[in-house]
């Protein structure tokens, strides 16, 4: 369970290389993007908003369109490390997944949560599948959130009414409708259904992904700075009002594929990590997401992520990172200070 204790800052230590049967160059570099679920002020549209990215080092999206912080060494909260370790131990680990596209991947993620007994209600499964198909808005893009999000409203997908986290006002107005009460339950209910009943069909109950951006919408300037073998990892922070406890789904694809519209640059995706939890834990989920992204882009831990054969290997990745991490007392450090990357990287 994610806690709300006071935390300290954790800094990554220098590591000695591991010998895992291959050289460092055999494992692709990772571009990591962290998106958080957002909704419009009128609560009419929901979408994924890019909040941070890692090209080896962390960059934070600033309030000005397209402006990023300078790359810096990530400083992490100790509680976020402990929370991530707990979520990896109790969550769902899916290795060597073979999806055809984002819709297929979304179905596998939702089904894994059903199998793990985290989801036991069909309406919740539908909502989550719909959420995973929402459009992703990247920090450099100027396209309209309203225009794009409205094109994939639930009503146009044959699902009515919309989920409570998207249209709270509308649902409050329709509380007397039995159908509305069934489809918009904000919490898990005791009614049990079989996994077969809750499995989402490809065309009926899953939300189709948004229309992907055209080639001109990709961040080609950033892409030119990356190596040809670079792959992508997506961290999806998903605060919602229909779950009570946080959980994590860690997905590694057997073969990297292009998940159209998800990443700001045109890359094949290898990892997807979903952090799902109650709305009141959004800040904690964001810190856990930052921690996960930092681990995946660390040279040593990246090797663990690519070569893991089971959940124990994934936990070993987490243990190795924590073993080589220093902690700074909170009274002796200002967490707003950003640490510049080592000169061996900035001089290139």
C-alpha positions in Angstrom: 0.0 0.0 0.0 1.4 3.4 -0.9 2.0 5.4 2.2 1.9 9.1 2.8 4.9 9.4 5.1 7.6 12.1 4.9 10.3 11.0 2.6 13.9 11.7 1.9 15.8 12.1 -1.3 17.6 9.0 -2.8 20.5 9.4 -5.2 21.8 6.7 -7.5 25.3 5.4 -6.8 28.1 4.5 -9.1 27.8 0.9 -10.2 30.2 -1.9 -11.1 29.2 -3.6 -14.4 27.4 -7.0 -14.2 28.3 -9.8 -16.5 25.0 -11.2 -17.9 26.3 -13.0 -20.9 26.4 -10.1 -23.3 28.0 -6.7 -23.7 26.3 -3.5 -22.8 25.9 -2.6 -26.5 23.7 -5.7 -27.1 20.9 -4.2 -24.9 19.1 -1.3 -26.6 19.0 2.1 -25.0 15.6 3.2 -23.7 13.7 6.3 -24.2 11.2 6.5 -21.3 8.1 8.6 -21.2 5.8 9.2 -18.2 2.1 10.1 -18.9 -0.6 10.8 -16.4 -4.3 10.5 -16.8 -6.0 13.9 -17.1 -9.5 15.3 -17.7 -10.7 18.6 -18.9 -11.9 21.3 -16.5 -15.5 20.5 -17.4 -14.8 16.8 -16.8 -16.0 16.1 -20.3 -12.9 14.6 -21.9 -10.1 12.4 -20.6 -6.6 12.0 -22.1 -3.0 11.1 -21.3 -0.7 14.0 -20.7 3.1 13.7 -21.0 4.7 14.9 -17.7 8.3 13.7 -17.9 10.8 11.9 -20.1 14.2 10.2 -19.8 16.9 10.2 -22.4 19.3 8.6 -19.9 18.6 11.6 -17.6 15.3 13.0 -16.4 13.6 16.0 -18.1 10.4 17.6 -16.6 7.7 19.2 -18.8 7.4 22.8 -17.8 4.3 25.0 -18.0 5.3 26.5 -21.4 4.4 24.5 -24.4 7.4 22.5 -25.6 9.7 23.7 -22.9 11.6 21.1 -20.9 13.8 21.3 -17.9 17.5 20.7 -18.4 18.4 17.0 -18.2 19.3 16.1 -14.7 20.1 13.2 -12.4 16.8 12.0 -10.9 16.4 12.5 -7.2 14.0 10.0 -5.8 11.9 9.7 -2.6 12.8 6.8 -0.4 9.2 6.1 0.2 8.7 5.8 -3.6 11.4 3.2 -3.7 9.7 1.2 -1.0 6.3 1.6 -2.6 7.6 0.5 -6.0 9.2 -2.6 -4.4 5.9 -3.5 -2.7 3.9 -2.9 -5.9 6.3 -5.0 -8.0 6.0 -7.8 -5.4 2.2 -7.8 -5.3 1.4 -6.6 -8.8 1.2 -8.3 -12.2 4.4 -9.0 -14.2 3.8 -9.9 -17.8 7.0 -10.9 -19.7 7.3 -11.8 -23.4 3.8 -10.5 -24.3 2.8 -10.7 -28.0 0.2 -8.0 -28.8 -0.6 -6.9 -32.3 -1.5 -3.3 -31.4 -2.5 -1.0 -28.5 -6.0 -2.4 -28.4 -4.8 -6.0 -28.1 -2.2 -4.9 -25.4 -4.9 -3.1 -23.4 -7.1 -6.2 -23.4 -4.2 -8.3 -22.1 -3.5 -5.8 -19.3 -7.1 -5.7 -18.3 -7.4 -9.5 -18.4 -4.3 -9.9 -16.3 -5.9 -7.7 -13.6 -9.1 -9.8 -13.8 -7.1 -13.0 -13.4 -5.2 -11.5 -10.4 -8.6 -10.7 -8.8 -7.8 -7.0 -8.7 -10.8 -6.4 -10.9 -14.0 -8.3 -10.2 -16.6 -6.2 -12.0 -17.3 -6.0 -15.7 -18.0 -2.3 -15.7 -14.6 -1.6 -14.1 -13.0 -3.7 -16.8 -14.7 -1.7 -19.5 -13.7 1.6 -18.0 -10.0 0.6 -17.7 -9.9 -0.8 -21.3 -11.4 2.5 -22.5 -8.9 4.5 -20.5 -5.9 2.6 -22.0 -7.2 3.6 -25.4 -7.4 7.3 -24.7 -5.2 9.7 -26.8 -1.7 10.7 -25.6 -0.9 14.4 -25.8 2.8 15.2 -25.9 4.4 18.3 -24.6 5.5 19.6 -28.0 2.1 19.2 -29.7 -0.3 22.0 -30.4 -3.4 19.9 -31.3 -6.6 20.5 -29.4 -7.3 18.2 -26.5 -11.1 18.7 -26.9 -11.2 18.0 -30.6 -9.3 14.8 -30.3 -10.7 13.5 -27.1 -14.3 14.1 -28.2 -13.8 11.9 -31.2 -13.5 8.8 -28.9 -16.3 9.5 -26.4 -17.9 6.5 -24.9 -21.2 7.2 -26.5 -19.6 6.8 -29.9 -18.1 3.5 -28.8 -21.6 2.2 -27.8 -20.8 2.5 -24.1 -23.2 4.7 -22.2 -23.0 6.5 -19.8 -19.4 7.7 -19.7 -17.2 6.6 -16.8 -17.7 8.5 -13.5 -14.1 9.8 -13.5 -14.8 11.5 -16.8 -18.3 12.9 -16.4 -19.0 13.1 -12.7 -21.6 15.9 -13.1 -23.5 14.0 -15.8 -23.6 10.8 -13.7 -24.8 12.6 -10.6 -27.7 13.9 -12.7 -28.5 10.4 -13.9 -28.2 8.6 -10.5 -31.9 7.5 -10.7 -31.3 5.4 -13.8 -30.7 1.7 -12.9 -28.5 1.3 -16.0 -26.4 4.3 -15.0 -25.9 3.0 -11.5 -24.7 -0.3 -12.9 -22.3 1.1 -15.4 -20.8 3.9 -13.3 -20.2 2.3 -10.0 -17.2 4.2 -8.6 -16.0 1.3 -6.4 -15.6 -2.4 -6.8 -18.7 -4.3 -5.8 -19.2 -7.7 -4.3 -21.0 -9.2 -7.4 -18.6 -11.9 -8.8 -18.3 -12.7 -12.5 -16.2 -15.3 -14.2 -13.1 -14.3 -16.1 -14.9 -15.4 -19.3 -17.8 -13.1 -18.6 -15.4 -10.1 -18.0 -13.1 -10.8 -20.9 -13.3 -8.0 -23.4 -13.9 -8.8 -27.0 -11.9 -7.1 -29.6 -14.7 -4.9 -31.0 -17.5 -4.8 -28.5 -16.3 -3.5 -25.2 -12.8 -2.1 -25.7 -12.2 1.4 -26.7 -10.4 1.9 -30.0 -7.2 3.9 -29.7 -7.3 7.5 -30.8 -6.3 8.4 -34.3 -2.5 8.4 -34.2 -0.6 11.5 -35.0 0.8 12.1 -38.5 4.5 12.0 -39.1 4.8 15.7 -38.7 3.4 15.4 -35.1 6.4 13.3 -34.0 9.3 15.1 -32.2 11.8 14.6 -35.0 14.3 17.0 -33.5 14.6 14.8 -30.4 14.6 11.6 -32.4 17.8 12.6 -34.3 19.6 12.6 -31.0 18.8 9.0 -30.3 20.6 5.9 -31.5 19.0 3.7 -34.2 18.5 0.8 -31.8 16.7 2.9 -29.1 13.4 1.5 -27.9 10.7 3.0 -25.8 9.2 2.5 -22.3 5.9 4.0 -21.3 5.0 4.7 -17.7 1.2 5.3 -17.3 0.1 6.9 -14.1 -3.6 6.3 -13.8 -5.4 7.9 -10.8 -9.1 7.0 -10.9 -12.1 7.0 -8.5 -13.2 3.4 -9.1 -10.4 1.5 -7.3 -9.5 1.4 -3.6 -6.0 0.0 -3.6 -3.0 0.8 -5.9 -1.5 -1.8 -8.1 1.1 -2.2 -10.9 1.2 -4.0 -14.2 4.7 -4.4 -15.6 4.7 -5.5 -19.3 7.7 -6.5 -21.4 6.9 -7.2 -25.1 8.6 -10.2 -26.7 9.2 -8.1 -29.8 9.1 -4.3 -29.7 6.3 -2.9 -31.7 5.1 0.6 -32.6 2.2 1.7 -30.5 0.9 4.5 -32.6 0.4 7.8 -30.9 1.7 6.7 -27.5 5.3 8.0 -27.7 6.3 11.5 -28.7 8.9 10.1 -31.1 8.6 7.3 -33.6 10.0 4.4 -31.7 9.2 0.7 -31.1 7.9 0.1 -27.6 9.3 -2.6 -25.4 8.0 -1.8 -21.9 4.7 -0.5 -20.6 4.2 0.0 -16.8 0.7 0.8 -15.6 0.3 2.4 -12.1 -3.3 2.3 -11.2 -4.7 3.7 -7.9 -7.1 6.0 -6.1 -7.2 9.6 -7.1 -6.1 10.7 -3.7 -2.8 8.9 -4.2 -1.9 10.7 -7.5 1.2 12.4 -6.1 2.5 9.2 -4.7 1.8 7.3 -7.9 3.7 10.0 -9.8 6.7 9.5 -7.6 6.6 5.8 -8.0 6.4 6.3 -11.8 9.4 8.5 -11.8 11.3 5.9 -9.8 10.3 3.1 -12.3 11.4 5.2 -15.2 14.8 6.0 -13.5 15.4 2.3 -12.9 14.6 1.3 -16.5 17.0 3.9 -17.9 19.8 3.0 -15.6 22.4 1.0 -17.5 22.7 -2.0 -15.1 19.0 -2.2 -14.3 18.1 -2.0 -18.0 20.0 -5.2 -18.5 18.0 -6.9 -15.8 14.7 -5.6 -17.4 15.6 -7.0 -20.8 16.9 -10.4 -19.6 14.4 -11.1 -16.8 12.8 -14.6 -17.1 10.3 -14.3 -14.3 9.0 -12.0 -11.6 11.9 -12.9 -9.3 14.3 -11.5 -11.8 12.3 -8.3 -12.0 12.5 -8.1 -8.2 16.2 -8.7 -8.4 16.4 -5.6 -10.6 14.7 -3.6 -7.9 16.9 -5.0 -5.2 20.1 -4.2 -7.2 19.0 -0.6 -7.6 18.2 -0.1 -3.9 21.4 -1.8 -3.0 23.4 0.8 -4.9 21.4 3.8 -3.9 22.5 6.5 -1.4 20.1 8.3 0.9 20.5 12.0 1.9 19.0 13.2 5.1 16.0 15.6 4.3 17.3 18.4 6.6 20.6 18.5 4.6 19.2 18.6 1.1 16.9 20.9 -1.0 15.0 18.5 -3.3 14.3 21.4 -5.7 18.0 21.5 -6.6 18.7 19.5 -9.8 21.9 17.7 -10.2 23.7 18.1 -13.5 24.7 14.9 -15.4 28.3 13.8 -15.1 30.7 15.7 -17.5 31.4 12.5 -19.5 27.8 12.7 -20.8 27.5 16.5 -21.2 30.8 16.8 -23.0 29.5 14.6 -25.9 
